């Protein structure tokens, strides 16, 4: 199964990084799910949870506030004004 390379950072530190099979995040336009092979995307983050599913089935939840989400070539970068593991 194809994987995503995910990085979640806040203004002052890296919160989580690693491989994932799925990312679900809330944008200002609504929730979005990202799988491997997703088209390139740039979206503004809304306030809420970012849920990352790792290849071994672990769920990582990050509380994020403000910022953006970028998808390009199976790389997902989430830059939030405030973020921390839930």
N, CA, C and O atoms as a CHARMM CRD file, in Angstrom:
* protein
*
  344
    1    1 UNK  N      0.84100  -1.18200   0.00000 PROA 1      0.00000
    2    1 UNK  CA     0.00000   0.00000   0.00000 PROA 1      0.00000
    3    1 UNK  C      0.88300   1.24100   0.00000 PROA 1      0.00000
    4    1 UNK  O      1.87700   1.29900   0.72400 PROA 1      0.00000
    5    2 UNK  N      0.52900   2.21500  -0.79500 PROA 2      0.00000
    6    2 UNK  CA     1.28100   3.46500  -0.85500 PROA 2      0.00000
    7    2 UNK  C      1.12900   4.23200   0.44500 PROA 2      0.00000
    8    2 UNK  O      0.12600   4.11200   1.14800 PROA 2      0.00000
    9    3 UNK  N      2.14800   5.02200   0.74600 PROA 3      0.00000
   10    3 UNK  CA     2.15300   5.76700   1.99400 PROA 3      0.00000
   11    3 UNK  C      2.35800   7.25100   1.74300 PROA 3      0.00000
   12    3 UNK  O      2.82000   7.67400   0.68300 PROA 3      0.00000
   13    4 UNK  N      2.00100   8.01600   2.74600 PROA 4      0.00000
   14    4 UNK  CA     2.23300   9.45400   2.76100 PROA 4      0.00000
   15    4 UNK  C      3.39800   9.74200   3.69500 PROA 4      0.00000
   16    4 UNK  O      3.61000   9.02000   4.66900 PROA 4      0.00000
   17    5 UNK  N      4.14200  10.77700   3.40600 PROA 5      0.00000
   18    5 UNK  CA     5.17200  11.28800   4.30500 PROA 5      0.00000
   19    5 UNK  C      4.57500  12.54200   4.93800 PROA 5      0.00000
   20    5 UNK  O      4.33400  13.53500   4.25100 PROA 5      0.00000
   21    6 UNK  N      4.33700  12.49600   6.24600 PROA 6      0.00000
   22    6 UNK  CA     3.59700  13.56100   6.92100 PROA 6      0.00000
   23    6 UNK  C      4.48600  14.29000   7.92200 PROA 6      0.00000
   24    6 UNK  O      5.27300  13.67600   8.64200 PROA 6      0.00000
   25    7 UNK  N      4.34400  15.61700   7.95100 PROA 7      0.00000
   26    7 UNK  CA     5.03600  16.44900   8.92800 PROA 7      0.00000
   27    7 UNK  C      4.04500  17.46300   9.47600 PROA 7      0.00000
   28    7 UNK  O      3.41400  18.19700   8.71600 PROA 7      0.00000
   29    8 UNK  N      3.90900  17.50000  10.80100 PROA 8      0.00000
   30    8 UNK  CA     3.03300  18.46900  11.46000 PROA 8      0.00000
   31    8 UNK  C      3.91900  19.35000  12.32900 PROA 8      0.00000
   32    8 UNK  O      4.59000  18.86200  13.23800 PROA 8      0.00000
   33    9 UNK  N      3.91700  20.64400  12.04800 PROA 9      0.00000
   34    9 UNK  CA     4.74300  21.57700  12.81900 PROA 9      0.00000
   35    9 UNK  C      3.90000  22.74600  13.30700 PROA 9      0.00000
   36    9 UNK  O      2.91500  23.14100  12.68200 PROA 9      0.00000
   37   10 UNK  N      4.32200  23.28700  14.44900 PROA 10     0.00000
   38   10 UNK  CA     3.71500  24.51500  14.93900 PROA 10     0.00000
   39   10 UNK  C      4.72500  25.62700  14.69900 PROA 10     0.00000
   40   10 UNK  O      5.77800  25.40300  14.10100 PROA 10     0.00000
   41   11 UNK  N      4.40600  26.80200  15.15800 PROA 11     0.00000
   42   11 UNK  CA     5.29000  27.94400  14.93400 PROA 11     0.00000
   43   11 UNK  C      6.66800  27.74600  15.56400 PROA 11     0.00000
   44   11 UNK  O      7.65000  28.32700  15.10200 PROA 11     0.00000
   45   12 UNK  N      6.74600  26.92700  16.61800 PROA 12     0.00000
   46   12 UNK  CA     8.01700  26.82600  17.33800 PROA 12     0.00000
   47   12 UNK  C      8.64600  25.42600  17.38900 PROA 12     0.00000
   48   12 UNK  O      9.75000  25.27900  17.91300 PROA 12     0.00000
   49   13 UNK  N      7.96400  24.37900  16.85200 PROA 13     0.00000
   50   13 UNK  CA     8.54800  23.04300  16.94900 PROA 13     0.00000
   51   13 UNK  C      7.83900  22.06000  16.03000 PROA 13     0.00000
   52   13 UNK  O      6.73300  22.31100  15.55000 PROA 13     0.00000
   53   14 UNK  N      8.50900  20.92700  15.79900 PROA 14     0.00000
   54   14 UNK  CA     7.87500  19.83800  15.07500 PROA 14     0.00000
   55   14 UNK  C      7.03600  19.04600  16.07500 PROA 14     0.00000
   56   14 UNK  O      7.53700  18.64500  17.12600 PROA 14     0.00000
   57   15 UNK  N      5.77700  18.82300  15.75500 PROA 15     0.00000
   58   15 UNK  CA     4.85900  18.12300  16.65100 PROA 15     0.00000
   59   15 UNK  C      4.86800  16.62400  16.37400 PROA 15     0.00000
   60   15 UNK  O      4.90600  15.82000  17.30500 PROA 15     0.00000
   61   16 UNK  N      4.83200  16.24700  15.09500 PROA 16     0.00000
   62   16 UNK  CA     4.84700  14.83100  14.71300 PROA 16     0.00000
   63   16 UNK  C      5.29800  14.71500  13.27200 PROA 16     0.00000
   64   16 UNK  O      4.97600  15.56800  12.44600 PROA 16     0.00000
   65   17 UNK  N      6.04300  13.66200  12.96700 PROA 17     0.00000
   66   17 UNK  CA     6.45100  13.39200  11.58800 PROA 17     0.00000
   67   17 UNK  C      6.58300  11.88500  11.41200 PROA 17     0.00000
   68   17 UNK  O      6.99000  11.17700  12.33300 PROA 17     0.00000
   69   18 UNK  N      6.23600  11.40500  10.22800 PROA 18     0.00000
   70   18 UNK  CA     6.37800   9.98300   9.94800 PROA 18     0.00000
   71   18 UNK  C      5.54300   9.56100   8.76600 PROA 18     0.00000
   72   18 UNK  O      4.97200  10.39000   8.05800 PROA 18     0.00000
   73   19 UNK  N      5.47900   8.25000   8.56100 PROA 19     0.00000
   74   19 UNK  CA     4.70300   7.68000   7.46600 PROA 19     0.00000
   75   19 UNK  C      3.24500   7.52400   7.89400 PROA 19     0.00000
   76   19 UNK  O      2.94600   7.30900   9.06800 PROA 19     0.00000
   77   20 UNK  N      2.35500   7.63600   6.92400 PROA 20     0.00000
   78   20 UNK  CA     0.93000   7.49900   7.21100 PROA 20     0.00000
   79   20 UNK  C      0.22300   6.92000   5.99900 PROA 20     0.00000
   80   20 UNK  O      0.71200   7.00400   4.87200 PROA 20     0.00000
   81   21 UNK  N     -0.93800   6.33000   6.25400 PROA 21     0.00000
   82   21 UNK  CA    -1.77900   5.84700   5.16800 PROA 21     0.00000
   83   21 UNK  C     -2.91700   6.81000   4.88800 PROA 21     0.00000
   84   21 UNK  O     -3.49700   6.79900   3.80300 PROA 21     0.00000
   85   22 UNK  N     -3.24100   7.66000   5.89200 PROA 22     0.00000
   86   22 UNK  CA    -4.36200   8.59000   5.74000 PROA 22     0.00000
   87   22 UNK  C     -4.17900   9.77700   6.67100 PROA 22     0.00000
   88   22 UNK  O     -3.65300   9.64500   7.77600 PROA 22     0.00000
   89   23 UNK  N     -4.62500  10.94700   6.20300 PROA 23     0.00000
   90   23 UNK  CA    -4.66800  12.15600   7.03100 PROA 23     0.00000
   91   23 UNK  C     -6.05100  12.76100   6.86500 PROA 23     0.00000
   92   23 UNK  O     -6.54100  12.89700   5.74400 PROA 23     0.00000
   93   24 UNK  N     -6.68100  13.12500   7.97600 PROA 24     0.00000
   94   24 UNK  CA    -7.96800  13.81600   7.94700 PROA 24     0.00000
   95   24 UNK  C     -7.79400  15.11200   8.72500 PROA 24     0.00000
   96   24 UNK  O     -7.34200  15.10300   9.87000 PROA 24     0.00000
   97   25 UNK  N     -8.15900  16.23400   8.09200 PROA 25     0.00000
   98   25 UNK  CA    -7.98200  17.53900   8.74300 PROA 25     0.00000
   99   25 UNK  C     -9.18600  18.42600   8.45400 PROA 25     0.00000
  100   25 UNK  O     -9.92100  18.21700   7.48900 PROA 25     0.00000
  101   26 UNK  N     -9.36400  19.41000   9.30700 PROA 26     0.00000
  102   26 UNK  CA   -10.44100  20.38700   9.11300 PROA 26     0.00000
  103   26 UNK  C     -9.82900  21.63200   8.47400 PROA 26     0.00000
  104   26 UNK  O     -8.88400  22.21700   9.00300 PROA 26     0.00000
  105   27 UNK  N    -10.38200  22.02200   7.33200 PROA 27     0.00000
  106   27 UNK  CA    -9.96500  23.26000   6.69000 PROA 27     0.00000
  107   27 UNK  C    -11.05700  24.30100   6.89800 PROA 27     0.00000
  108   27 UNK  O    -12.10900  23.98800   7.45600 PROA 27     0.00000
  109   28 UNK  N    -10.82300  25.52700   6.46000 PROA 28     0.00000
  110   28 UNK  CA   -11.85100  26.55900   6.61000 PROA 28     0.00000
  111   28 UNK  C    -13.05800  26.27000   5.71600 PROA 28     0.00000
  112   28 UNK  O    -14.12200  26.86000   5.90200 PROA 28     0.00000
  113   29 UNK  N    -12.89600  25.36200   4.74600 PROA 29     0.00000
  114   29 UNK  CA   -14.00000  25.00700   3.85600 PROA 29     0.00000
  115   29 UNK  C    -14.64500  23.67200   4.21600 PROA 29     0.00000
  116   29 UNK  O    -15.58000  23.24100   3.54000 PROA 29     0.00000
  117   30 UNK  N    -14.16300  23.00700   5.27200 PROA 30     0.00000
  118   30 UNK  CA   -14.71400  21.72500   5.69000 PROA 30     0.00000
  119   30 UNK  C    -13.62700  20.69100   5.85700 PROA 30     0.00000
  120   30 UNK  O    -12.45000  20.98000   5.64300 PROA 30     0.00000
  121   31 UNK  N    -14.01400  19.48000   6.24100 PROA 31     0.00000
  122   31 UNK  CA   -13.04700  18.40100   6.47600 PROA 31     0.00000
  123   31 UNK  C    -12.54900  17.83400   5.15500 PROA 31     0.00000
  124   31 UNK  O    -13.26200  17.82800   4.15200 PROA 31     0.00000
  125   32 UNK  N    -11.29500  17.35300   5.17800 PROA 32     0.00000
  126   32 UNK  CA   -10.70000  16.75400   3.99900 PROA 32     0.00000
  127   32 UNK  C     -9.94300  15.50400   4.40800 PROA 32     0.00000
  128   32 UNK  O     -9.28600  15.47500   5.44900 PROA 32     0.00000
  129   33 UNK  N    -10.03900  14.48200   3.58900 PROA 33     0.00000
  130   33 UNK  CA    -9.28500  13.25200   3.79100 PROA 33     0.00000
  131   33 UNK  C     -8.24200  13.12700   2.68900 PROA 33     0.00000
  132   33 UNK  O     -8.52400  13.39700   1.52200 PROA 33     0.00000
  133   34 UNK  N     -7.04500  12.71800   3.06400 PROA 34     0.00000
  134   34 UNK  CA    -5.94800  12.62400   2.10900 PROA 34     0.00000
  135   34 UNK  C     -5.38000  11.21200   2.14700 PROA 34     0.00000
  136   34 UNK  O     -5.04000  10.69400   3.21100 PROA 34     0.00000
  137   35 UNK  N     -5.28400  10.60000   0.97700 PROA 35     0.00000
  138   35 UNK  CA    -4.67000   9.28900   0.79600 PROA 35     0.00000
  139   35 UNK  C     -3.51800   9.44300  -0.18700 PROA 35     0.00000
  140   35 UNK  O     -3.39400  10.47500  -0.84700 PROA 35     0.00000
  141   36 UNK  N     -2.67900   8.42600  -0.28400 PROA 36     0.00000
  142   36 UNK  CA    -1.58000   8.44900  -1.25100 PROA 36     0.00000
  143   36 UNK  C     -2.14200   8.66300  -2.65300 PROA 36     0.00000
  144   36 UNK  O     -3.20700   8.14700  -2.99100 PROA 36     0.00000
  145   37 UNK  N     -1.41900   9.42600  -3.46000 PROA 37     0.00000
  146   37 UNK  CA    -1.85600   9.72100  -4.81300 PROA 37     0.00000
  147   37 UNK  C     -2.76500  10.93100  -4.92100 PROA 37     0.00000
  148   37 UNK  O     -3.25100  11.23900  -6.01000 PROA 37     0.00000
  149   38 UNK  N     -3.00700  11.63200  -3.80200 PROA 38     0.00000
  150   38 UNK  CA    -3.87600  12.81400  -3.80800 PROA 38     0.00000
  151   38 UNK  C     -3.28500  13.89500  -4.70400 PROA 38     0.00000
  152   38 UNK  O     -2.06800  14.07000  -4.76300 PROA 38     0.00000
  153   39 UNK  N     -4.14400  14.60400  -5.38700 PROA 39     0.00000
  154   39 UNK  CA    -3.71800  15.73000  -6.21500 PROA 39     0.00000
  155   39 UNK  C     -3.06500  16.80700  -5.34500 PROA 39     0.00000
  156   39 UNK  O     -3.39600  16.91900  -4.16500 PROA 39     0.00000
  157   40 UNK  N     -2.15100  17.59800  -5.89800 PROA 40     0.00000
  158   40 UNK  CA    -1.56400  18.69500  -5.12600 PROA 40     0.00000
  159   40 UNK  C     -2.65100  19.62200  -4.59000 PROA 40     0.00000
  160   40 UNK  O     -3.66000  19.87200  -5.25000 PROA 40     0.00000
  161   41 UNK  N     -2.42200  20.12500  -3.38000 PROA 41     0.00000
  162   41 UNK  CA    -3.43800  20.91200  -2.69300 PROA 41     0.00000
  163   41 UNK  C     -2.77500  21.87000  -1.72200 PROA 41     0.00000
  164   41 UNK  O     -1.75700  21.54000  -1.11400 PROA 41     0.00000
  165   42 UNK  N     -3.34500  23.04700  -1.57700 PROA 42     0.00000
  166   42 UNK  CA    -2.96100  23.98800  -0.54000 PROA 42     0.00000
  167   42 UNK  C     -4.25500  24.50300   0.07100 PROA 42     0.00000
  168   42 UNK  O     -5.10200  25.05100  -0.63400 PROA 42     0.00000
  169   43 UNK  N     -4.41200  24.32700   1.38900 PROA 43     0.00000
  170   43 UNK  CA    -5.65700  24.71500   2.05200 PROA 43     0.00000
  171   43 UNK  C     -5.35600  25.40200   3.37700 PROA 43     0.00000
  172   43 UNK  O     -4.34900  25.11000   4.02200 PROA 43     0.00000
  173   44 UNK  N     -6.23100  26.31100   3.77600 PROA 44     0.00000
  174   44 UNK  CA    -6.12900  26.96400   5.08000 PROA 44     0.00000
  175   44 UNK  C     -6.74000  26.05800   6.13700 PROA 44     0.00000
  176   44 UNK  O     -7.85500  25.56300   5.97300 PROA 44     0.00000
  177   45 UNK  N     -6.00100  25.84300   7.23000 PROA 45     0.00000
  178   45 UNK  CA    -6.51000  25.00600   8.31800 PROA 45     0.00000
  179   45 UNK  C     -7.55200  25.75200   9.12500 PROA 45     0.00000
  180   45 UNK  O     -7.43200  26.95200   9.37100 PROA 45     0.00000
  181   46 UNK  N     -8.57100  25.02500   9.53100 PROA 46     0.00000
  182   46 UNK  CA    -9.50900  25.53500  10.50600 PROA 46     0.00000
  183   46 UNK  C     -9.06700  25.04300  11.88000 PROA 46     0.00000
  184   46 UNK  O     -8.12000  24.26400  11.98700 PROA 46     0.00000
  185   47 UNK  N     -9.73300  25.48600  12.90700 PROA 47     0.00000
  186   47 UNK  CA    -9.40600  25.02400  14.26100 PROA 47     0.00000
  187   47 UNK  C     -9.99900  23.63500  14.45700 PROA 47     0.00000
  188   47 UNK  O    -11.16900  23.41000  14.14800 PROA 47     0.00000
  189   48 UNK  N     -9.19800  22.70000  14.97100 PROA 48     0.00000
  190   48 UNK  CA    -9.71400  21.36100  15.22200 PROA 48     0.00000
  191   48 UNK  C     -8.62900  20.30700  15.17700 PROA 48     0.00000
  192   48 UNK  O     -7.43800  20.61300  15.23300 PROA 48     0.00000
  193   49 UNK  N     -9.05800  19.06700  15.07500 PROA 49     0.00000
  194   49 UNK  CA    -8.13700  17.93300  15.10700 PROA 49     0.00000
  195   49 UNK  C     -7.62300  17.57200  13.71700 PROA 49     0.00000
  196   49 UNK  O     -8.33800  17.65100  12.71800 PROA 49     0.00000
  197   50 UNK  N     -6.36900  17.17800  13.69800 PROA 50     0.00000
  198   50 UNK  CA    -5.77300  16.54200  12.52900 PROA 50     0.00000
  199   50 UNK  C     -5.55300  15.09400  12.93800 PROA 50     0.00000
  200   50 UNK  O     -4.87200  14.82400  13.92800 PROA 50     0.00000
  201   51 UNK  N     -6.12400  14.16400  12.18600 PROA 51     0.00000
  202   51 UNK  CA    -6.00500  12.74500  12.52100 PROA 51     0.00000
  203   51 UNK  C     -5.13200  12.06500  11.48300 PROA 51     0.00000
  204   51 UNK  O     -5.39200  12.14500  10.28200 PROA 51     0.00000
  205   52 UNK  N     -4.09700  11.39800  11.95800 PROA 52     0.00000
  206   52 UNK  CA    -3.15000  10.70000  11.09700 PROA 52     0.00000
  207   52 UNK  C     -3.22400   9.21200  11.43200 PROA 52     0.00000
  208   52 UNK  O     -3.14300   8.82900  12.59800 PROA 52     0.00000
  209   53 UNK  N     -3.37900   8.37600  10.40300 PROA 53     0.00000
  210   53 UNK  CA    -3.36000   6.93000  10.58700 PROA 53     0.00000
  211   53 UNK  C     -2.03300   6.41100  10.05600 PROA 53     0.00000
  212   53 UNK  O     -1.71000   6.59800   8.88200 PROA 53     0.00000
  213   54 UNK  N     -1.26400   5.75700  10.92400 PROA 54     0.00000
  214   54 UNK  CA     0.04300   5.23600  10.54300 PROA 54     0.00000
  215   54 UNK  C     -0.11700   3.88900   9.83500 PROA 54     0.00000
  216   54 UNK  O     -1.18000   3.27300   9.91400 PROA 54     0.00000
  217   55 UNK  N      0.92700   3.42900   9.14500 PROA 55     0.00000
  218   55 UNK  CA     0.83600   2.14700   8.43800 PROA 55     0.00000
  219   55 UNK  C      0.50000   0.95600   9.33800 PROA 55     0.00000
  220   55 UNK  O     -0.08000  -0.02100   8.86400 PROA 55     0.00000
  221   56 UNK  N      0.85300   1.01900  10.62500 PROA 56     0.00000
  222   56 UNK  CA     0.52600  -0.09300  11.53100 PROA 56     0.00000
  223   56 UNK  C     -0.83000   0.07500  12.20800 PROA 56     0.00000
  224   56 UNK  O     -1.15600  -0.67700  13.12700 PROA 56     0.00000
  225   57 UNK  N     -1.63400   1.06000  11.76400 PROA 57     0.00000
  226   57 UNK  CA    -2.98300   1.24600  12.27600 PROA 57     0.00000
  227   57 UNK  C     -3.10400   2.16200  13.46600 PROA 57     0.00000
  228   57 UNK  O     -4.21300   2.38800  13.94900 PROA 57     0.00000
  229   58 UNK  N     -2.00300   2.69900  13.95700 PROA 58     0.00000
  230   58 UNK  CA    -2.04900   3.63400  15.08400 PROA 58     0.00000
  231   58 UNK  C     -2.67600   4.94500  14.62700 PROA 58     0.00000
  232   58 UNK  O     -2.43000   5.40900  13.51300 PROA 58     0.00000
  233   59 UNK  N     -3.48700   5.53300  15.49800 PROA 59     0.00000
  234   59 UNK  CA    -4.08900   6.83300  15.22000 PROA 59     0.00000
  235   59 UNK  C     -3.39600   7.90100  16.04800 PROA 59     0.00000
  236   59 UNK  O     -3.32100   7.79800  17.27300 PROA 59     0.00000
  237   60 UNK  N     -2.89300   8.92300  15.37700 PROA 60     0.00000
  238   60 UNK  CA    -2.24600  10.05100  16.03300 PROA 60     0.00000
  239   60 UNK  C     -3.16300  11.25200  15.84800 PROA 60     0.00000
  240   60 UNK  O     -3.56100  11.56800  14.72700 PROA 60     0.00000
  241   61 UNK  N     -3.49900  11.92300  16.95200 PROA 61     0.00000
  242   61 UNK  CA    -4.38200  13.08400  16.88500 PROA 61     0.00000
  243   61 UNK  C     -3.62500  14.31300  17.35200 PROA 61     0.00000
  244   61 UNK  O     -3.01000  14.32100  18.41900 PROA 61     0.00000
  245   62 UNK  N     -3.68200  15.35300  16.52600 PROA 62     0.00000
  246   62 UNK  CA    -3.03000  16.62200  16.83700 PROA 62     0.00000
  247   62 UNK  C     -4.09300  17.69900  16.86100 PROA 62     0.00000
  248   62 UNK  O     -4.88400  17.81100  15.92400 PROA 62     0.00000
  249   63 UNK  N     -4.12400  18.50100  17.93200 PROA 63     0.00000
  250   63 UNK  CA    -5.00100  19.66900  17.97700 PROA 63     0.00000
  251   63 UNK  C     -4.27100  20.80300  17.28200 PROA 63     0.00000
  252   63 UNK  O     -3.16400  21.16500  17.68100 PROA 63     0.00000
  253   64 UNK  N     -4.87900  21.36600  16.24500 PROA 64     0.00000
  254   64 UNK  CA    -4.23600  22.41700  15.46300 PROA 64     0.00000
  255   64 UNK  C     -5.14000  23.64100  15.38700 PROA 64     0.00000
  256   64 UNK  O     -6.36600  23.53700  15.40200 PROA 64     0.00000
  257   65 UNK  N     -4.49900  24.79900  15.30600 PROA 65     0.00000
  258   65 UNK  CA    -5.24000  26.05200  15.22800 PROA 65     0.00000
  259   65 UNK  C     -4.54600  26.97200  14.23200 PROA 65     0.00000
  260   65 UNK  O     -3.39900  27.36900  14.43700 PROA 65     0.00000
  261   66 UNK  N     -5.24600  27.30600  13.15700 PROA 66     0.00000
  262   66 UNK  CA    -4.70500  28.21600  12.15400 PROA 66     0.00000
  263   66 UNK  C     -3.56200  27.60700  11.36800 PROA 66     0.00000
  264   66 UNK  O     -3.00100  26.59000  11.77600 PROA 66     0.00000
  265   67 UNK  N     -3.21300  28.21100  10.25600 PROA 67     0.00000
  266   67 UNK  CA    -2.10500  27.73300   9.45200 PROA 67     0.00000
  267   67 UNK  C     -2.58100  27.16200   8.13200 PROA 67     0.00000
  268   67 UNK  O     -3.63800  27.53800   7.62500 PROA 67     0.00000
  269   68 UNK  N     -1.78200  26.23700   7.56800 PROA 68     0.00000
  270   68 UNK  CA    -2.14500  25.67500   6.27600 PROA 68     0.00000
  271   68 UNK  C     -1.74200  24.22200   6.16100 PROA 68     0.00000
  272   68 UNK  O     -0.96000  23.70700   6.95900 PROA 68     0.00000
  273   69 UNK  N     -2.29300  23.57200   5.15000 PROA 69     0.00000
  274   69 UNK  CA    -2.01800  22.17800   4.83300 PROA 69     0.00000
  275   69 UNK  C     -1.60700  22.12900   3.36700 PROA 69     0.00000
  276   69 UNK  O     -2.27500  22.70100   2.50600 PROA 69     0.00000
  277   70 UNK  N     -0.51500  21.44900   3.09400 PROA 70     0.00000
  278   70 UNK  CA    -0.02000  21.32000   1.73000 PROA 70     0.00000
  279   70 UNK  C      0.15200  19.84900   1.38500 PROA 70     0.00000
  280   70 UNK  O      0.65600  19.07200   2.19600 PROA 70     0.00000
  281   71 UNK  N     -0.27000  19.46400   0.17100 PROA 71     0.00000
  282   71 UNK  CA    -0.09000  18.09700  -0.32400 PROA 71     0.00000
  283   71 UNK  C      0.62900  18.18700  -1.66600 PROA 71     0.00000
  284   71 UNK  O      0.20000  18.91400  -2.56100 PROA 71     0.00000
  285   72 UNK  N      1.73100  17.43800  -1.79900 PROA 72     0.00000
  286   72 UNK  CA     2.45400  17.40500  -3.06900 PROA 72     0.00000
  287   72 UNK  C      3.29100  16.13400  -3.12600 PROA 72     0.00000
  288   72 UNK  O      4.12300  15.89800  -2.25100 PROA 72     0.00000
  289   73 UNK  N      3.07400  15.31300  -4.15200 PROA 73     0.00000
  290   73 UNK  CA     3.83000  14.07200  -4.35500 PROA 73     0.00000
  291   73 UNK  C      3.86500  13.18900  -3.10200 PROA 73     0.00000
  292   73 UNK  O      4.93600  12.77100  -2.66300 PROA 73     0.00000
  293   74 UNK  N      2.69700  12.91100  -2.53500 PROA 74     0.00000
  294   74 UNK  CA     2.54600  12.05400  -1.35300 PROA 74     0.00000
  295   74 UNK  C      3.26400  12.59800  -0.12300 PROA 74     0.00000
  296   74 UNK  O      3.57500  11.84400   0.79900 PROA 74     0.00000
  297   75 UNK  N      3.52800  13.89900  -0.10400 PROA 75     0.00000
  298   75 UNK  CA     4.08100  14.56600   1.07500 PROA 75     0.00000
  299   75 UNK  C      3.03500  15.54000   1.59600 PROA 75     0.00000
  300   75 UNK  O      2.57500  16.42200   0.87200 PROA 75     0.00000
  301   76 UNK  N      2.66500  15.36800   2.86400 PROA 76     0.00000
  302   76 UNK  CA     1.68000  16.23300   3.50000 PROA 76     0.00000
  303   76 UNK  C      2.41100  17.05800   4.55900 PROA 76     0.00000
  304   76 UNK  O      3.02600  16.51100   5.47400 PROA 76     0.00000
  305   77 UNK  N      2.33400  18.36900   4.42100 PROA 77     0.00000
  306   77 UNK  CA     2.95000  19.28000   5.39000 PROA 77     0.00000
  307   77 UNK  C      1.84100  20.11000   6.01100 PROA 77     0.00000
  308   77 UNK  O      1.06000  20.76000   5.31600 PROA 77     0.00000
  309   78 UNK  N      1.79200  20.07300   7.33900 PROA 78     0.00000
  310   78 UNK  CA     0.80500  20.85500   8.07300 PROA 78     0.00000
  311   78 UNK  C      1.56100  21.82400   8.95600 PROA 78     0.00000
  312   78 UNK  O      2.32200  21.42100   9.83600 PROA 78     0.00000
  313   79 UNK  N      1.34500  23.10800   8.71400 PROA 79     0.00000
  314   79 UNK  CA     1.99700  24.16200   9.49300 PROA 79     0.00000
  315   79 UNK  C      0.88800  24.91600  10.22100 PROA 79     0.00000
  316   79 UNK  O      0.04700  25.55900   9.59200 PROA 79     0.00000
  317   80 UNK  N      0.89400  24.83100  11.54500 PROA 80     0.00000
  318   80 UNK  CA    -0.15300  25.45200  12.34800 PROA 80     0.00000
  319   80 UNK  C      0.43200  26.53000  13.24900 PROA 80     0.00000
  320   80 UNK  O      1.57400  26.42600  13.69600 PROA 80     0.00000
  321   81 UNK  N     -0.35300  27.55700  13.51000 PROA 81     0.00000
  322   81 UNK  CA     0.06300  28.59400  14.44800 PROA 81     0.00000
  323   81 UNK  C      0.26100  28.00100  15.83300 PROA 81     0.00000
  324   81 UNK  O      1.22700  28.32500  16.52300 PROA 81     0.00000
  325   82 UNK  N     -0.65300  27.13400  16.23600 PROA 82     0.00000
  326   82 UNK  CA    -0.56400  26.39600  17.50100 PROA 82     0.00000
  327   82 UNK  C     -0.90300  24.94400  17.20600 PROA 82     0.00000
  328   82 UNK  O     -1.86300  24.66600  16.48700 PROA 82     0.00000
  329   83 UNK  N     -0.12800  24.01600  17.75300 PROA 83     0.00000
  330   83 UNK  CA    -0.41600  22.59200  17.56400 PROA 83     0.00000
  331   83 UNK  C      0.21000  21.78900  18.68300 PROA 83     0.00000
  332   83 UNK  O      1.27100  22.14900  19.19300 PROA 83     0.00000
  333   84 UNK  N     -0.43300  20.71700  19.06400 PROA 84     0.00000
  334   84 UNK  CA     0.08100  19.81600  20.08200 PROA 84     0.00000
  335   84 UNK  C     -0.63600  18.48200  19.99900 PROA 84     0.00000
  336   84 UNK  O     -1.77800  18.40800  19.54500 PROA 84     0.00000
  337   85 UNK  N      0.03100  17.43900  20.43600 PROA 85     0.00000
  338   85 UNK  CA    -0.60500  16.11600  20.44900 PROA 85     0.00000
  339   85 UNK  C     -1.77600  16.12800  21.39800 PROA 85     0.00000
  340   85 UNK  O     -1.69800  16.67200  22.50000 PROA 85     0.00000
  341   86 UNK  N     -2.86900  15.52000  20.95900 PROA 86     0.00000
  342   86 UNK  CA    -4.08000  15.48400  21.79400 PROA 86     0.00000
  343   86 UNK  C     -4.00100  14.32000  22.76900 PROA 86     0.00000
  344   86 UNK  O     -4.92100  14.11400  23.56100 PROA 86     0.00000
